[in-house]
């Protein structure tokens, strides 16, 4: 699902995954997540409702590129 508004990119060589959100056609990097807790915190900071349910519930608004979802190394 490449067109989800939240994109968790493939794992970098140094570990972690860049998290990007698309709002009104503009991509913004939220940071590099090294765990689901990091991803939840990024979403909490931008006031996404129920970020823990969004991440842990495998919502379709999150697209995971390369590797398995919830894998950071």
Secondary structure, 3 states (H helix, E strand, C coil): CCCCCEEEEEECCCCCEEEEEEECCEEEEEEEECCHHHHHHHHHHCCCCCHHHHHHCCCCCEEECCCCCCCCC
